[in-house]
């Protein structure tokens, strides 16, 4: 069994938003990746961005600068 680790999870309203945020992060060298939406979160999209939990404010700033709205931002063990 895999060991669970803490991650910052960003859920989106749509798949389009999730994929646009992935592109934005990749183009700006931001660590993280798209994952299937964890069952602990309910959102309009089945994808979520998973990032290290140590820079939530930086991630919120990325969302603001990208113009993409997050439905939820939560820290989870996944």
ABEGO torsion letter per residue (X at the ends): XBBBBBBBBBBBABAAAAAAAAAAAAAAGBBEBBBBBBAABBBABABBBBBBAABAAAAAAAAAAAGBBBABBBBBBX
